[in-house]
Amino acid sequence: MMLRRLLLMFMLCCALAPASAHKPSDSYLTLAVQGERISGQWDIALRDLDYAIGLDQDGDGQLTWDEIRARHAAIAAYALERLQLAADNGACRIEPGDQLIDQHTDGAYSVLHFEANCAGPISSLTIGYRLFADLDPQHKGLLRLTHDGVTTTAIFDPAHAQQRLSLSAPDQLQQFSAYVRDGVWHIWIGYDHILFLLSLLLPAVLLAAPADNLRGAFIDVLKVVTAFTLAHSLTLTLASLSLISLPSRLVESAIAASVILAALNNLYPLFRGRRPVAAFGFGLIHGFGFASVLIDLGLPQGALLASLFGFNLGVEIGQLCIVAVFLPLAFLLRRTWLYRRLLSGGSFVIALVALVWFVERAFDVQAQWIGG
């Protein structure tokens, strides 16, 4: 009975994995400091603003320029109430400017320009960020701060909602660790990436020869994970450096397709012993999905390289944590009814969920999920 319940819970979790296996909710805050003045640009996803304050006035599911323009004042008020800037001499006064629309890798964004005036010269800046804090605990604000040709980066979330940044001596370790954390978090909430990896790893403990050989299972897992890591690291780097660019819809659709094929391989051998090769091939596509965070931030080359390395390191750490939990449990359960059902029934459910993701992404439609 307990095994049946565990299997049911697994299938339910897979079936209800949100269709937001897309890029997580992020905003992009750019601040340029000159003397006592700060010029700002804040790119915020229209889908997030629509959820927060309602932009779609006629309720037809489509946002028009007139609908967005009619809510410019509300957008500025909502956003700037949730941003605080303070220099050494106290709080800076923020004044909203014009608003535009721009396309990011994951859709349309409102671009809010603003100016902030501080009471004196700025040697350090304290930033308080609370955008969507009450609506989406997973939302992150990615900051790019420039001063005298030096770029500082930071990532804001509910656990790091207020940060003090030195303009004269930026904390490089703090910036690097922020991107490591974001890489870990990105893989942990990337349901499509996780399901793809697990689909490839599920057969590992059954293919080892002999069946009781944990070392053989570990080597098989190592081959799959290494191939996936090399591939997505390659395209993550190339895409982040703007050397290769693919349309977001194509990338997201291909990632969903990779999950389908990896899961179906457990029901019918499509790859026939070539799972590491499949992991490498599909990993190239997944790397473009990882890169979207850094591409949209638009960092200069120097800051980008450190952020890229930190983010990729975080992805690998998060991935290794998943494998470290999966492999011992899978090896212990490999001879049980539960594991056989997970391999067949679980793979079928994963393929079904990924098929819904594929239809949503390829044809730009939104399925109605339970509770969603």
N, C-alpha and C positions, 0 to 999 in steps of 0.2 A: 504493500500500500504506500509506504514511504517513497519507494522508487518511482511509483506512478505519479505521485504528487510532485516530485522533483522534476520529472520529465514534463509534466503539464506546466509547471512554473517556467521551465526553460522555453517551451514553445510559446507561452503567453508573452514572455519578455521579448522574444524575437518578433512575434506578430505585432506587438505594440511599440516596437522600436520606432521612434518618431521619424516621420518623413524628413525631418530636419537633419538628416544625416548629411545635409548640405553644410556649407561653411557656417560656423557658428556666428552669432550676432557680435559684430565689432563696430566701433566707430573710429574715425581717424582724425586726431586732433593735431594740428600743426601750429606752433607758436614761434614767431620770430621776434627776438628781443633787440631793441635799439634804444640805448639810453634809458629813459624812463617810460618808454612806450613799448607795447606789445601788439603786434599784428597777428591776428588769429584766423584760422580756417578750420571749420569743423564739418567733416563729412559724416552724415548720419543716414542710415538706411531708411528709405521711405516706408518699407514694410514695417519697420519697428516704430516709426513715428505714427503710422496709421493705427497700429495696435494701441499705442499709448494715448493719443489725443484725437484720433479719428480724422482722417483726411478725405476718405471716400464719401462725399456728401450724398450722392445718390444711391449708394449701396450696390453698385453694379459690379464691384470687384475690380474695376479699372480706375487708375488714377490719371486725371488729366492735368495739364498745366494750370488751367483756371482753378481747379479744386485745390491744388497745392498753393498757388499764389494767394488764394483767399485765406489760407491758414498761415501765411508767412509770419504774422505777428505772434500767433499762438506757438509756432515752431520755435521762434527766437526766445520767447518768454519761457517755454518749457525747458529748452536746452540750457539757457544761460542761468536759470535759477539753480541748476544742478552742477554748475562749474564755479569754483572760487579760485581766484588768483591772488596771492599775497607776496609782496616783496619784503625787504628788511624793515621798511618803515610803515608797514601795515597793508591793508587790503587795497587791491587795485580796482578801479571803477571800469566796468565792462560796458561798452556800447555796441549794440548790434548794427550790422551793415547790410549789404545786399545779400540776396540769396539766389543760388543757381541750382541746376540739376546736372549731375554727372553720373556716368556709368562706371561701376566697378565690376570686378570679376563675377560678383554674385547679384548684380541688379542695379537699380537706380538709387542714387543717394541725393539727399538734400545737402547742398554746400552752403553753409552759413559763414559769412565773413563777419569779423568783429574787431574792435580795437579796445585795448585796455590801457588806462593811464595810471601809473603808480606815483607815489608821493616823492620818490627819490630814485637815484641810480639803483639798478638791480644787480646784486652780486649773487643772490640765490633766490629761487622762486618756489613757493609752496603752492601746490596744486591740489584742490579738493575736487573729486570727480564722483558724481552720484547719478549719472544718467542711467535710467531704467533700473536702478538699484531695487526698486520695490516691485518690479515686474519680471525681471529676468536675472536671476542670480548668476547665470553663466555669461552675461554680457561683459565684454571687455572694451576698454578704451586704449587705443594705441597712440602714443604721443611721439611726435618728432619736434624737438626744441632746437632752434638754431640761434647762435650768438657768436659774432665775430668769426664766422666761418667754421665754428665747431658745432657738431650735431650731437645732441643727447637724446636718448630714447628711454621710454618707460612704458609699462603696461599697467593699467588700472583695472581693478576688479573690487568686489565688495570687501575682500580681505586686505586690499592695498588701495583704499579709496583716497588716502591723503599721502602725498609724497613731497619731500623737500629736495630740490635739485640744485646743485651748485653749478653756476655758470662758469666760474673760473677753473674749477677742478672737478669735472664730471666723474662720478663713481662708475668706472668701467665694469667692475665686478658686479655691482648691483644691476646694471643694464644687462650684462651677460646672463646672470642668474634669472632675471625676469623672463628672458626668452627661453631658457631651459625649462622653467616651470610651464610656460605657455606651450612648449612642444609636448611635454608630458600630458598636459591637460587636453591638448588638441587630439592626441591619439586615443585618450581614454573616453572622450565623448564623440569620437568619430565612429559611429556605429557601423558604417559601411566598411571602413578600414579593418575594424575588429572582426566583423563577420567574415570578411575575405580571408584574413589570416587564420582564424579558427577553422574555417572550412578546409584549408590546406593542411592544418595540423591534426585534425581529428583522426585521420587514418594512420598517423605516425606510429602509435603504440601497437597497431595491429600488423604493420608491415615489417616490423623488426624481426630478424631471424637470428636466433630462435625467439619465440613470442615472449619469453621471460627476460630478454636481453634489454635492460634499460639503456645500456650504452648504445645499442643499435638504434633505439628510438630517439635518443638524444642526438646522435649523428644525423639522423633523418631530419629532425626538427632544425638542427643547426644549418643544414644545407638550404632548407626552405627559407628560414629567417634571414640567412646571409644573402641569398639571392634577392629577396624582397628589399633588404636594406640597401644593397649596392645599387639596385635599380632606382628606387625612389630617391635616394640621396643624389644620384646623378641628375635626374630631371628636376628635382627641387632646386639644385644649384643652378642649372642652366636657365630654368624659368625665372628664378629670383634675380639673376643677373641680366634678365631680358634678352638672353641669347636665343631662346625659343619661346614662342607664345602660341597657345591653342585656345580656341573659344571655350568659355566656362561651361556652356551647356554640353558641348562635346565631351569635355573631360569628365563632368559629373555623370553623364549618361554612360560613358565607357567604364567608370568605376563601378556603377551599378551592374553593368553587364559582366564585369569581372567577378563580382560576388555570385551572380547566377551560375556562371560556368564553373567556378571553384566548388560550389555546393553540389551541382549536378555531377561533378566528377566523382563524388562519393556514392552516387547512386548508379552511375554508369561510367566506366573508366574512359574519360575523354583524353586524358593526358598519358595514361598507360606508363606509369613509372617516371614521368617527366615533371613531377610537381615542382621541383626547383626551377626548371626552365619556365614553367607557367608563372611561378612567383616572380621571376625576373621580368618576364614580358609584361605582366599586368602591373608590376611594381613601377614600371616606367610611367604608366598612366597615373597611378596614385601619387607619384611625386609632384605632378602638376597640381593636384588637389591640395597637397600640403603647402605649395608655394604661394597660394592665393593670399595668405595673411601678409607675407612680406612684400609681395608685388604691390598691393594696394597701399602700403605705407609709404612707398616712394622714397626709400632711404638713399642717401648718397653712398658711393662705393665703399668708403672707409667704414661707416657705421653699419652698412649692409652686411659686410663680410662677417663681422663679429656676431651680429644678430642671426645671420644665416647659420653659422656654426653652432651657436647656442640653441637655436630652435631645432635644428636637426639632431643635436645631441639629446635634447629633451624627448623628441619623438622616439629615438632608439631606447632611451631609458624606460619610457612608458611601454614600449613594445616588449622589452625584456621582462618587465614586471608581469605582463600578461602571460608570457611564455613560462615564467618561473612558477606561476600559479597553476597554469594549465597542465604542464607535463607531468608532475607528480600525481595530480588527481586523475589524469587520464590513464596513467600507467596502473594505478591502484584499481581503477574501475574497468580495465580493458576486457576482463572476462565476464562482466556482469551483463544481465539483460538490459539494464539502464543504458550502458554505453553503446550496445548494439542499436538500441532504439534511438539514442542521440545521433548516432552516425547516419542512420537512414531517415528517421522521422524528423530529426533536427535539421538535417541537410535539406530536406524537402521544404520545410518551413522557411529556412533561410533563403532558398531560391525563390519562394513565393513572395517574401517581403522585398527582396531585391528586384523582382519583376515589377512590383508596384513602384518602387523608386525609379526604375528605368522608364516606365511609362510617364511618371510625373515629370522627370527631367527632360526626356527626349521630346515630349509633346507639350510641355509646359502646362500640365493640368495638375490639379490638387485633389488627391483622394481624401475621402472623409474617413478619418481613423476614429476608432472607439475612444470616447472621451475627448476628442479633439475638435 
